[in-house]
């Protein structure tokens, strides 16, 4: 039941869950349901023309003048909003809303190419063209509506797909502000960091929407499950489908973006939002944007190794007044409606700690180093171990890493790493539940490696200590540990920590 509940949450956008009063709904015209021509489908499972279907919500405020519009779309396996109650808070705030089914879902045709700029990106452009044709929409040019975007997970991915597809074609985007939640920078790094598959999540997502998959995805999933490797076909399929690809090509967004990311999200972890904030925005855009991390998002139970995180969204409450809904509306009002600029926190990272606090920082890079003794871990089988790094009190906020000389005695050896907190190695628990793999593809008799650790925020109290957890197995990567039993030895080990203050 827990898995069903989580997958249902993935397929919806939590930011659109506020119901409105009957009187407020009656003030707005009835929604209009239409379809526009999308990019023709090329996959052999469903070739031919594709309609992208959408629902248009015109706010009561449009009776008194033209208004900005928010695009909205759904999570993976979901469908668009069709009832005014689901978007009423945006209508009451004076925004029009256009919610659409992405290809392969709802009433839209085709197959899901998972944020491919040539498919979903072009579909978004055609939806924007339709929005620009509405006579009640505020515009800055003949085909340029005043436009924002909202949505989470897959409903955050379309925002980047559309904006970067426009930049690739014309050098600019018609979006004026984005508010993506719990979404990705690189699908390859999210689904298979270091080419080690997040089996639990990949299997769950595949099972949610089998009818939406392309033939490439069907074949790639089967190959990965059988071989324990991330297939080259999948790497190619997902290569262009995220901000990381566009940033590598030199493209940047020059608009304000409110990034809302789950730190203990074990599908799209905090590092994905940090990469978007650091690499996908211009310096000017970053100064008008903010990253807010909270404990939530795509969270499946994680027991091996055991972790901890107090659920909630402390930083949104501190920044917005009553929580993320208010923060998002104020951000959109300031950047689309010209409301007074009263929000604080632009240009910074605001990260909820695993213990429930909030830390605001200007940088998430490591500031402190610590040396550790040599580490020996088994591969393929064995239990987690915790190596002490430092005693509390200590506050961390950002992206740690580990440097070591790595030796492996088997083929395709894998181990999983994280930071943890406890009073001793026996009770140390992983901060915000996430681990990241390190993989040695062949026999290695000693090579210097830098191993990325999960991005975290934590306040280690006095009486507790910070540990490095190393484990040969992880329940988020079930069946995708080392391919042969062996050992991994780390010597000359240095941990780099983002210590605050």
C-alpha positions in Angstrom: 0.0 0.0 0.0 2.9 2.4 0.7 4.3 1.9 -2.8 0.8 2.5 -4.4 0.5 5.7 -2.3 3.9 7.0 -3.4 3.3 6.2 -7.1 0.0 8.0 -6.9 1.7 11.0 -5.4 4.3 10.9 -8.2 1.5 11.1 -10.8 0.0 14.2 -9.3 1.2 17.7 -8.5 0.9 18.4 -4.8 0.9 22.2 -5.5 -2.5 21.9 -7.1 -4.4 20.2 -4.3 -6.2 23.2 -2.7 -10.0 23.1 -3.2 -12.0 26.3 -3.7 -15.3 27.4 -2.5 -18.4 27.0 -4.8 -18.8 30.7 -5.0 -15.2 31.2 -6.2 -15.6 28.5 -8.8 -18.7 30.1 -10.1 -16.9 33.4 -10.7 -14.8 31.9 -13.5 -16.1 30.8 -16.9 -16.4 27.1 -17.5 -13.1 25.4 -18.6 -12.6 24.8 -22.3 -11.2 21.4 -23.5 -9.3 21.5 -26.8 -6.6 19.6 -28.6 -3.7 21.0 -30.7 -1.5 19.1 -33.2 1.6 17.8 -31.6 4.7 16.4 -33.2 3.9 13.2 -35.3 4.9 10.0 -33.6 7.8 8.0 -35.1 7.8 5.0 -32.8 6.6 1.8 -34.5 4.2 1.1 -31.7 2.0 4.1 -32.5 3.2 6.0 -35.6 1.3 8.9 -37.1 -0.4 12.2 -36.1 -0.6 13.1 -32.4 -3.0 15.4 -30.7 -2.0 17.1 -27.4 -5.1 17.8 -25.4 -5.5 20.5 -22.9 -8.0 22.3 -20.6 -8.1 26.1 -20.5 -9.1 27.9 -17.3 -10.0 31.5 -17.8 -10.0 33.5 -14.5 -12.7 35.9 -13.4 -9.9 38.6 -13.5 -9.8 38.4 -17.3 -13.1 40.2 -17.5 -11.3 43.3 -16.4 -8.2 43.1 -18.5 -5.6 40.7 -19.9 -3.9 38.3 -17.5 -0.7 36.1 -17.4 -1.1 32.4 -17.9 0.4 29.4 -16.1 1.1 26.2 -17.9 0.5 23.0 -15.8 1.1 19.4 -16.6 1.0 16.1 -14.6 3.4 13.7 -13.1 4.4 10.4 -14.7 1.4 8.2 -15.3 -1.1 11.0 -14.6 -3.2 13.3 -16.7 -4.2 17.0 -16.9 -6.5 18.9 -14.5 -10.0 19.4 -15.8 -11.9 20.7 -12.8 -11.6 24.4 -11.7 -11.3 23.3 -8.1 -7.9 21.8 -8.7 -6.4 25.1 -9.9 -8.6 27.6 -8.1 -5.9 29.2 -6.0 -4.2 30.3 -9.2 -7.4 31.6 -10.7 -8.2 33.5 -7.5 -4.7 35.0 -7.8 -5.5 36.4 -11.2 -3.7 33.8 -13.4 -5.2 31.9 -16.3 -4.2 28.2 -16.3 -3.7 25.8 -19.2 -3.3 22.2 -18.1 -2.3 19.6 -20.7 -1.8 15.9 -21.2 1.8 15.1 -22.2 2.1 12.7 -25.2 1.4 9.1 -24.2 -0.9 10.1 -21.3 -4.5 11.1 -20.7 -6.2 12.0 -24.0 -3.0 12.9 -25.8 -1.7 10.5 -28.4 1.8 9.1 -29.2 4.3 7.5 -26.8 6.3 9.1 -24.0 9.8 10.2 -25.1 10.3 11.4 -21.5 11.2 15.0 -22.0 12.9 14.7 -25.4 13.2 18.2 -26.9 12.3 16.9 -30.3 9.0 15.5 -29.0 7.8 16.8 -25.7 9.8 20.0 -26.1 8.2 20.7 -29.5 4.7 19.8 -28.1 5.2 22.5 -25.4 6.1 25.0 -28.1 2.8 24.3 -29.9 0.8 24.6 -26.7 2.5 28.0 -26.1 1.5 29.0 -29.6 -2.1 28.2 -28.7 -1.9 30.2 -25.5 -0.6 33.2 -27.5 -3.8 33.0 -29.7 -6.1 33.6 -26.7 -7.5 37.2 -26.7 -7.6 37.5 -22.9 -4.0 36.7 -22.3 -1.5 39.4 -21.6 1.3 39.5 -24.1 4.7 41.2 -24.6 4.5 40.7 -28.4 2.2 39.3 -31.0 3.0 35.6 -30.2 4.6 36.1 -26.8 2.3 35.6 -23.8 3.2 36.5 -20.3 3.8 32.9 -19.2 4.8 30.9 -16.2 4.8 27.2 -15.5 4.0 24.9 -12.6 4.0 21.2 -11.9 6.1 18.5 -10.2 8.2 15.5 -11.2 7.3 14.8 -14.9 5.3 18.0 -14.6 8.6 19.8 -13.8 10.4 18.1 -16.7 8.2 19.5 -19.4 9.0 23.1 -18.2 12.7 22.6 -18.9 12.0 20.6 -22.1 9.9 23.4 -23.6 12.0 26.3 -22.5 15.3 24.8 -23.8 13.7 23.6 -27.0 12.7 27.2 -27.7 16.2 28.5 -26.8 17.8 25.9 -29.2 15.5 27.1 -32.0 15.4 30.8 -31.5 17.9 31.7 -28.8 15.2 32.7 -26.3 12.2 31.2 -24.5 8.7 32.7 -24.2 8.5 31.5 -20.6 8.9 34.3 -18.1 9.2 32.2 -15.0 9.3 28.6 -14.0 8.4 26.7 -10.8 9.4 23.1 -11.3 9.2 20.7 -8.3 11.0 17.4 -7.6 12.4 17.1 -11.2 15.6 16.1 -12.8 18.7 17.6 -14.4 20.0 14.4 -16.1 17.7 11.3 -16.4 20.7 9.0 -17.0 22.3 10.2 -13.7 19.0 10.0 -11.8 17.9 6.6 -13.1 21.4 5.0 -13.2 24.1 7.0 -11.4 27.5 5.8 -12.5 25.5 3.4 -14.7 24.2 1.5 -11.6 20.5 1.2 -12.0 18.1 2.5 -9.3 16.3 -0.8 -9.7 13.5 -0.1 -7.2 12.4 3.1 -8.8 13.0 2.2 -12.4 10.8 -0.9 -12.0 8.1 1.0 -10.2 8.0 3.7 -12.9 8.0 1.2 -15.7 5.1 -0.6 -14.1 3.0 2.6 -13.6 2.5 3.4 -17.3 3.4 0.4 -19.6 1.1 1.6 -22.4 3.0 4.9 -22.7 6.5 3.4 -23.3 8.2 3.5 -26.7 9.7 0.3 -28.1 13.2 1.5 -27.2 12.2 1.8 -23.5 10.6 -1.6 -23.4 13.7 -3.2 -24.9 16.1 -1.2 -22.7 14.3 -2.0 -19.5 14.4 -5.8 -20.2 18.1 -5.7 -21.1 19.0 -3.7 -18.0 17.1 -6.0 -15.7 18.8 -9.1 -17.2 22.3 -7.8 -17.4 22.5 -5.5 -14.4 23.9 -2.8 -16.7 22.5 0.5 -17.9 22.1 -0.3 -21.7 23.7 2.0 -24.2 20.3 2.3 -25.9 18.9 3.8 -22.7 21.8 6.2 -22.3 21.2 7.4 -25.8 17.4 7.6 -25.4 17.7 9.8 -22.3 20.8 11.7 -23.4 19.1 14.9 -24.6 16.2 14.8 -22.1 17.1 17.3 -19.4 18.8 20.6 -18.5 22.2 18.8 -18.2 22.3 18.2 -21.9 21.5 21.8 -22.8 23.9 23.2 -20.2 26.7 21.1 -21.7 25.8 22.6 -25.1 26.2 26.1 -23.7 22.5 27.0 -23.3 21.2 28.8 -20.2 17.8 30.0 -19.0 17.8 33.8 -18.4 14.5 33.8 -16.4 13.7 33.4 -12.7 13.2 29.8 -11.5 11.8 28.5 -8.2 13.3 25.1 -7.7 11.6 23.0 -5.1 13.3 19.7 -4.4 13.0 16.8 -2.0 16.4 16.3 -0.2 15.5 12.7 0.8 13.9 12.1 -2.6 15.5 8.8 -3.7 14.6 9.2 -7.4 15.5 12.8 -8.2 17.8 13.7 -5.2 18.9 17.2 -4.2 22.0 17.1 -6.4 19.7 17.2 -9.5 18.3 20.6 -8.4 21.7 21.9 -7.5 23.0 21.0 -11.0 20.0 22.9 -12.5 20.5 25.9 -10.2 24.3 26.0 -10.8 24.6 25.1 -14.5 21.2 25.7 -16.3 20.8 29.4 -15.3 22.6 32.5 -16.3 24.2 34.5 -13.5 21.5 37.1 -13.8 18.7 34.5 -13.7 20.3 32.8 -10.6 20.2 36.1 -8.7 16.5 36.2 -9.3 15.9 32.5 -8.5 16.0 30.3 -5.4 16.4 26.6 -4.6 14.3 25.3 -1.7 15.0 21.8 -0.4 12.6 19.9 1.8 12.2 16.4 3.2 9.7 14.7 0.9 9.1 14.1 -2.8 9.7 10.7 -4.4 10.3 8.7 -1.2 10.2 4.9 -1.1 11.0 3.2 2.1 14.7 2.8 2.6 15.8 0.2 5.2 19.2 -1.0 4.0 21.1 1.0 5.0 18.7 2.6 7.5 18.3 6.4 7.1 16.4 9.3 8.7 14.7 12.5 7.8 12.0 14.5 9.6 9.3 15.1 6.9 8.2 18.6 6.2 9.1 21.9 4.4 10.6 24.2 7.0 12.3 26.5 4.6 9.2 27.2 2.5 7.4 28.1 5.6 10.2 30.5 6.7 10.4 32.1 3.2 6.8 32.1 2.2 4.9 32.6 5.4 2.6 29.6 5.4 4.4 27.1 3.2 5.2 26.3 -0.4 1.8 27.2 -1.8 2.2 30.8 -0.6 5.9 31.0 -1.6 5.1 29.8 -5.1 2.2 32.3 -5.6 4.3 35.2 -4.3 7.2 34.2 -6.6 4.8 34.0 -9.6 3.1 37.3 -8.7 6.4 39.1 -8.4 7.8 37.8 -11.7 4.7 37.7 -13.8 2.2 40.2 -12.4 4.7 42.9 -11.3 3.8 42.6 -7.6 6.1 44.3 -5.1 9.3 42.4 -4.6 8.9 41.4 -0.9 10.3 37.9 -1.0 13.7 37.3 0.5 16.1 34.5 -0.3 16.7 35.1 -4.0 20.0 33.8 -5.3 20.5 31.3 -2.4 20.0 27.6 -1.5 17.5 27.0 1.4 17.9 23.5 2.7 15.8 21.7 5.3 18.0 19.6 7.6 17.3 16.0 8.3 16.4 17.0 11.8 13.8 19.6 10.8 15.6 22.9 10.7 16.4 25.2 7.8 19.9 26.3 6.6 20.3 29.1 4.0 23.6 29.3 2.2 25.3 31.0 -0.7 27.3 28.0 -1.7 26.9 24.2 -1.4 30.5 23.4 -2.2 32.8 21.6 0.3 34.6 23.9 2.8 36.3 21.4 5.1 38.3 18.2 4.7 38.8 15.2 7.0 41.2 12.3 6.7 40.0 8.7 7.3 41.7 5.4 7.8 41.8 2.7 5.1 38.5 1.1 4.4 37.8 -2.5 3.3 34.3 -3.4 2.1 33.1 -6.6 0.6 31.3 -6.5 -2.8 28.0 -8.2 -3.7 27.3 -9.4 -0.2 27.9 -8.1 3.3 26.6 -5.5 5.8 27.0 -1.7 6.0 29.8 -0.2 8.1 30.2 3.3 9.5 33.6 5.0 9.8 33.7 8.0 12.1 34.5 11.4 10.5 33.9 14.1 13.2 32.1 14.8 16.4 29.1 17.2 16.7 28.0 19.9 17.0 28.4 20.3 13.3 26.1 21.6 10.5 26.3 20.5 6.9 24.5 21.9 3.8 25.6 20.9 0.3 27.5 18.4 -1.7 30.2 16.3 -0.1 32.7 14.0 -1.9 35.4 11.4 -1.1 38.9 11.1 -2.6 40.7 7.8 -2.3 43.1 5.3 -3.9 40.7 2.5 -4.9 41.6 -1.2 -5.4 39.2 -3.9 -6.5 39.8 -7.6 -6.9 36.8 -8.5 -9.0 35.0 -7.5 -12.2 32.3 -4.8 -12.2 32.7 -4.1 -8.4 30.2 -1.8 -6.8 29.8 -0.2 -3.4 27.4 2.4 -2.0 28.4 5.5 0.0 26.6 8.1 2.2 27.1 10.3 5.2 25.4 9.2 8.4 24.8 10.4 12.0 24.7 8.5 15.3 26.2 8.1 18.7 28.3 5.2 17.5 28.8 3.1 14.4 26.2 0.7 15.6 23.3 3.3 15.5 24.5 5.6 12.7 21.7 6.3 10.2 22.1 7.7 6.7 21.3 11.4 6.4 18.1 11.9 4.4 18.1 8.2 3.3 20.2 8.6 0.1 23.2 6.6 -1.0 25.3 6.9 -4.2 27.2 4.1 -6.0 30.8 3.8 -7.0 31.6 1.3 -9.7 34.9 -0.2 -10.9 34.2 -1.9 -14.2 37.4 -4.0 -14.3 40.2 -5.2 -12.1 41.8 -2.2 -10.4 45.1 -2.4 -8.5 45.1 1.1 -7.3 43.8 4.3 -9.0 42.9 7.7 -7.6 39.1 8.2 -7.6 36.7 11.0 -6.6 33.4 9.5 -5.3 30.4 11.8 -5.2 28.4 11.5 -2.0 24.7 12.4 -1.7 23.9 16.1 -1.2 22.5 16.7 2.3 21.6 19.1 5.0 22.1 18.1 8.7 22.7 19.5 12.1 24.8 16.9 14.0 24.2 17.6 17.7 26.7 17.4 20.5 27.0 13.9 21.7 26.6 12.5 18.2 29.1 12.1 15.4 29.2 12.2 11.6 30.1 8.9 9.9 30.8 7.7 6.4 28.6 4.7 5.7 29.9 2.2 3.1 27.7 -0.7 2.1 27.9 -3.5 -0.6 24.2 -3.5 -1.1 21.3 -1.0 -1.1 17.6 -1.5 -1.3 17.2 1.3 -3.8 19.6 -0.6 -6.1 18.3 -4.1 -5.4 20.0 -6.8 -7.5 22.4 -4.2 -8.9 25.3 -4.6 -6.5 28.6 -6.1 -7.7 28.4 -8.6 -10.5 31.0 -10.9 -8.9 31.9 -11.4 -5.2 35.0 -9.5 -4.3 36.3 -6.7 -2.2 37.0 -3.0 -2.6 39.8 -1.3 -0.6 40.1 2.5 -0.2 43.4 4.0 0.9 44.6 7.6 1.5 40.9 8.5 2.1 39.8 12.2 2.4 36.3 13.4 2.8 35.3 16.9 1.6 32.4 18.3 3.6 30.1 21.4 3.1 30.4 22.6 6.7 28.3 25.7 7.5 30.0 28.2 9.7 
